[in-house]
């Protein structure tokens, strides 16, 4: 498994910062770089929106509304993936906190 794969964590982080910084056009004013908390909050909101969309499609499918089953399954898989990524980030943050707390000064 190489680092250059599309699902690589490095590519994921790079795309977050590229999206946050804009398209790279000439600066027309000061660029406000988002804080770490803002990025995390944005990603949590995106994961929540994916889960709500999956829930809506599932509910519509159960009620017999015209919903393509593949759309429902794709939405559920995206929501699950977002949740797994969120949990992984949380675990890494907790691990980093524990390492910092155990440091001797």
C-alpha contacts under 8 A as a table, 3 or more apart, distances in Angstrom:
res1	aa1	res2	aa2	distance
1	X	5	X	7.58
2	X	5	X	5.96
3	X	8	X	5.90
3	X	10	X	7.47
4	X	8	X	6.67
4	X	11	X	7.61
5	X	8	X	5.32
5	X	11	X	7.94
6	X	11	X	6.74
7	X	11	X	6.98
7	X	12	X	6.94
8	X	11	X	5.25
8	X	12	X	6.29
9	X	12	X	4.89
9	X	13	X	6.18
10	X	13	X	5.20
10	X	14	X	6.10
11	X	14	X	4.98
11	X	15	X	6.03
12	X	15	X	5.21
12	X	16	X	6.34
13	X	16	X	5.10
13	X	17	X	6.46
14	X	17	X	5.27
14	X	18	X	6.07
15	X	18	X	4.91
15	X	19	X	5.92
16	X	19	X	5.25
16	X	20	X	6.06
17	X	20	X	4.90
17	X	21	X	6.01
18	X	21	X	5.26
18	X	22	X	6.32
18	X	23	X	7.46
19	X	22	X	5.49
19	X	23	X	7.41
20	X	33	X	7.22
20	X	34	X	7.07
21	X	24	X	7.32
21	X	31	X	7.60
21	X	33	X	6.75
22	X	25	X	7.71
27	X	30	X	7.22
27	X	31	X	7.48
34	X	38	X	5.87
34	X	39	X	6.47
35	X	38	X	5.14
35	X	39	X	6.37
36	X	39	X	5.16
36	X	40	X	6.19
37	X	40	X	5.11
37	X	41	X	5.98
38	X	41	X	5.03
38	X	42	X	6.06
39	X	42	X	5.11
39	X	43	X	6.23
40	X	43	X	5.15
40	X	44	X	6.15
41	X	44	X	5.09
41	X	45	X	6.21
42	X	45	X	5.12
42	X	46	X	6.24
43	X	46	X	4.97
43	X	47	X	6.19
44	X	47	X	5.09
44	X	48	X	6.14
44	X	86	X	7.24
45	X	48	X	4.99
45	X	49	X	6.12
46	X	49	X	5.05
46	X	50	X	6.23
47	X	50	X	5.13
47	X	51	X	6.29
47	X	79	X	6.43
47	X	82	X	5.29
47	X	83	X	6.52
47	X	86	X	7.84
48	X	51	X	5.11
48	X	52	X	6.20
48	X	79	X	7.96
49	X	52	X	5.06
49	X	53	X	6.16
50	X	53	X	5.14
50	X	54	X	6.22
50	X	75	X	6.96
50	X	78	X	6.78
50	X	79	X	5.05
50	X	82	X	7.73
51	X	54	X	5.09
51	X	55	X	6.11
51	X	75	X	7.85
51	X	76	X	7.22
51	X	79	X	4.90
51	X	80	X	7.85
52	X	55	X	5.01
52	X	56	X	6.07
53	X	56	X	5.05
53	X	57	X	6.20
53	X	75	X	6.84
54	X	57	X	5.23
54	X	58	X	6.10
54	X	72	X	6.39
54	X	75	X	4.90
54	X	76	X	4.99
54	X	79	X	6.78
55	X	58	X	5.10
55	X	59	X	6.04
55	X	76	X	7.81
56	X	59	X	5.13
56	X	60	X	6.12
57	X	60	X	5.07
57	X	61	X	6.09
57	X	67	X	6.99
57	X	71	X	7.93
57	X	72	X	5.53
57	X	75	X	7.86
58	X	61	X	5.03
58	X	62	X	6.18
58	X	72	X	6.17
59	X	62	X	5.10
59	X	63	X	6.16
60	X	63	X	5.11
60	X	64	X	6.32
60	X	65	X	5.20
60	X	66	X	7.52
60	X	67	X	6.82
61	X	64	X	5.19
61	X	65	X	5.61
61	X	66	X	6.95
61	X	67	X	5.67
61	X	69	X	7.73
61	X	72	X	7.90
62	X	65	X	7.54
64	X	67	X	7.99
67	X	71	X	7.35
67	X	72	X	7.27
68	X	71	X	5.35
68	X	72	X	6.57
69	X	72	X	5.09
69	X	73	X	6.21
70	X	73	X	5.05
70	X	74	X	5.99
71	X	74	X	5.16
71	X	75	X	6.10
72	X	75	X	5.22
72	X	76	X	6.21
73	X	76	X	5.04
73	X	77	X	6.12
74	X	77	X	5.06
74	X	78	X	6.14
75	X	78	X	5.13
75	X	79	X	6.20
76	X	79	X	5.12
76	X	80	X	6.17
77	X	80	X	5.01
77	X	81	X	6.10
78	X	81	X	5.11
78	X	82	X	6.14
79	X	82	X	5.11
79	X	83	X	6.17
80	X	83	X	5.05
80	X	84	X	6.19
81	X	84	X	5.07
81	X	85	X	6.19
82	X	85	X	5.12
82	X	86	X	6.12
83	X	86	X	5.01
83	X	87	X	6.18
84	X	87	X	5.14
84	X	88	X	6.14
85	X	88	X	5.01
85	X	89	X	6.22
86	X	89	X	5.19
86	X	90	X	6.19
87	X	90	X	4.98
87	X	91	X	6.10
88	X	91	X	5.09
88	X	92	X	6.25
89	X	92	X	5.11
89	X	93	X	6.17
90	X	93	X	5.09
90	X	94	X	6.21
91	X	94	X	5.15
91	X	95	X	6.11
92	X	95	X	4.98
92	X	96	X	6.09
93	X	96	X	5.08
93	X	97	X	6.11
94	X	97	X	5.03
94	X	98	X	6.17
95	X	98	X	5.17
95	X	99	X	6.26
96	X	99	X	5.09
96	X	100	X	6.22
97	X	100	X	5.14
97	X	101	X	6.03
98	X	101	X	4.97
98	X	102	X	6.12
99	X	102	X	5.21
99	X	103	X	6.43
100	X	103	X	5.28
